[in-house]
Amino acid sequence: MVNLTYILDGKKINIDKTDNNVSIEIIKEANREKIIVKALNDIILDNASNSLDVQFSDDSKFFLNGYQSWTDTKECYLSEYERIARRAKRFFKRFKKKDTFNKTTDLLLNRFAFDRYGDVLSYDYDKNKLHGYDVFYIKGKKEFFSFNYNFQNVYLVYEVLRKEKIINLVSDIKKLHLKKGEEFVIFDYSIFDNYNDGLNSFYELFPLKNTEKVFGYTSWYNYYQNINESIILRDLEGLDKRFNLFQIDDGYETFVGDWLDIDKNKFPNGLESIVKKIHEKGYKAGIWLAPFVAEEKSQLFKNHKELFKRDKKGNLIKAGGNWSGFYLLDLENKDTKAYIEKCLKYFIDLGFDFFKLDFLYAVTLPRYYHLTKAQVTNNAYKFIKDVLKDKLILGCGAIPSTSSQYFDYLRVGPDVSLKFDDVWFMRFAHRERISTKVTIQNTIYRSIFDKHLFLNDPDVFLLRSDNISLNDKQKEALLTINALFGSVLMTSDNIASYDEKSKVLLEKAFELFYTAKVINYERENDYIHIEYKINDNVYKITYNTMKGELINGR
């Protein structure tokens, strides 16, 4: 049943059918339902929900697609909870309400901004609910599959209400202003009572892409920002002809946001000569940027605050705690867009072919009132595509559904950590935290998107023995699953330093990456059983999600 809340003259009004201020039209087809609202007076949409008559049981598994690239995503049992984000929001609310900001809370909220990376500020977390975005399914005795046709206009939240045992849909329309006579589609989604039928319909909407797979190198997961010309050229020299991309990650610029200021101490000869050497080896040249944000220490932030987005109270919008803390640029400001375009064209002119664009979720943080989050994101990603044109784009920290329209590749999980589940205290941070444990899980479950929405980037594999705390079995599992389920296979290792065992594993991964096809995967508590095929041979492996190891396999 449709439930709509709107605001008129400062008063909230809740309805389930047409009234004097709003008309509601419901259009039903065989496997599709669309709901349109028309404003009969000037109103503000506040909430829209619709419950579905879908059967499930205690042993059902629910696919819950996370808000952005890094958000944990998996098939969940009804007994599981969204623990981290729920605790975080309760923590933030408690201290804000009591106005008891001590040094610890001030550090967490203002310095690290853990509440900015996902949907904690915009979604009402509750222990009774599980939720995911835009694509949803149920596996078990009863099956169900649904996806959002309307993602360019509004994101669709699928809620699993554990007590009521119902599926509730929520349209992300909060605070959208509609003028008298304006119409807006608040829901447009598919409904299938068979998983395969729904998935096939989804693939008809998003047919296979012919984009090239990437087998490449990125500098981040070994040196992080501590890169220089010598390191980059050494690792470039160590690669062989199997690779087709060499990407320079964060650390070449003086500060995030000052993209035109290449650090002369690290790169005294600039980047152009490196690009030429990359091309001479037959690889595409890649570069990392975070185009929508700038850090507090940047010259851009210090000298051009007029380019940054502010809320209704005039406050700058902090987007996260990385680096020295970073803030959102104002993409509704023509001067801001001109600056971003200038930076991107600078790297085009240097000869870069591949752009890894990061922290793209930031554009969704403020309320825009005249646009939904989906519309704002669509405009921002389209702007990037219009500037880069035929250059290859890998989105990161981005909204998956919108990314499908503009990006060639998308990171589908959080950053790989050098420890399996990162340091212990980060497990209480946010759902987008760094974690090899989480990103392997995302790689498997978001594989339904691969080659249809975009080519999936599961992040890196790491086989080196220094500067890493993953054990040998965890490194092998990470490599194997990335090769099986992804279309981007990257590393940050200096390949020239590999021992014979690592070389053999890399050769195996190369074979899996280009010839293997996953037939099926199935979660059983803490284990995921995987079947894949090479030519006419079928292989079975089991992944232990708690230990990060393969317990059997080829």
CORCOR-V609052 format. One record per run of one state. SS is the DSSP state (h for helix, s for strand, l for the rest). FROM is the first residue (numbers start at 1). LEN is the number of residues. If there is no record, write none. Layout:
BEGIN
{{SS & FROM & LEN} {SS & FROM & LEN}}
END
This chain:
BEGIN
{{l & 1 & 1} {s & 2 & 7} {l & 9 & 2} {s & 11 & 5} {l & 16 & 6} {s & 22 & 7} {l & 29 & 3} {s & 32 & 8} {l & 40 & 3} {s & 43 & 10} {l & 53 & 8} {s & 61 & 4} {l & 65 & 9} {s & 74 & 4} {l & 78 & 5} {h & 83 & 16} {l & 99 & 4} {h & 103 & 10} {l & 113 & 1} {h & 114 & 3} {l & 117 & 12} {s & 129 & 5} {l & 134 & 1} {s & 135 & 5} {l & 140 & 4} {s & 144 & 5} {l & 149 & 7} {s & 156 & 6} {l & 162 & 4} {s & 166 & 6} {l & 172 & 4} {s & 176 & 3} {l & 179 & 4} {s & 183 & 8} {l & 191 & 1} {s & 192 & 1} {l & 193 & 2} {h & 195 & 11} {l & 206 & 8} {s & 214 & 5} {l & 219 & 1} {h & 220 & 4} {l & 224 & 5} {h & 229 & 9} {l & 238 & 7} {s & 245 & 4} {l & 249 & 4} {s & 253 & 1} {l & 254 & 8} {s & 262 & 1} {l & 263 & 9} {h & 272 & 9} {l & 281 & 3} {s & 284 & 6} {l & 290 & 3} {s & 293 & 3} {l & 296 & 3} {h & 299 & 5} {l & 304 & 1} {h & 305 & 3} {s & 308 & 1} {l & 309 & 1} {s & 310 & 1} {l & 311 & 5} {s & 316 & 1} {l & 317 & 1} {s & 318 & 3} {l & 321 & 5} {s & 326 & 4} {l & 330 & 4} {h & 334 & 17} {l & 351 & 3} {s & 354 & 4} {l & 358 & 2} {h & 360 & 5} {l & 365 & 8} {h & 373 & 16} {l & 389 & 3} {s & 392 & 4} {l & 396 & 4} {h & 400 & 7} {l & 407 & 2} {s & 409 & 3} {l & 412 & 12} {h & 424 & 5} {l & 429 & 7} {h & 436 & 14} {s & 450 & 1} {l & 451 & 3} {s & 454 & 8} {l & 462 & 10} {h & 472 & 14} {l & 486 & 2} {s & 488 & 4} {l & 492 & 3} {h & 495 & 3} {l & 498 & 2} {h & 500 & 16} {s & 516 & 9} {l & 525 & 2} {s & 527 & 8} {l & 535 & 2} {s & 537 & 8} {l & 545 & 4} {s & 549 & 4} {l & 553 & 2}}
END
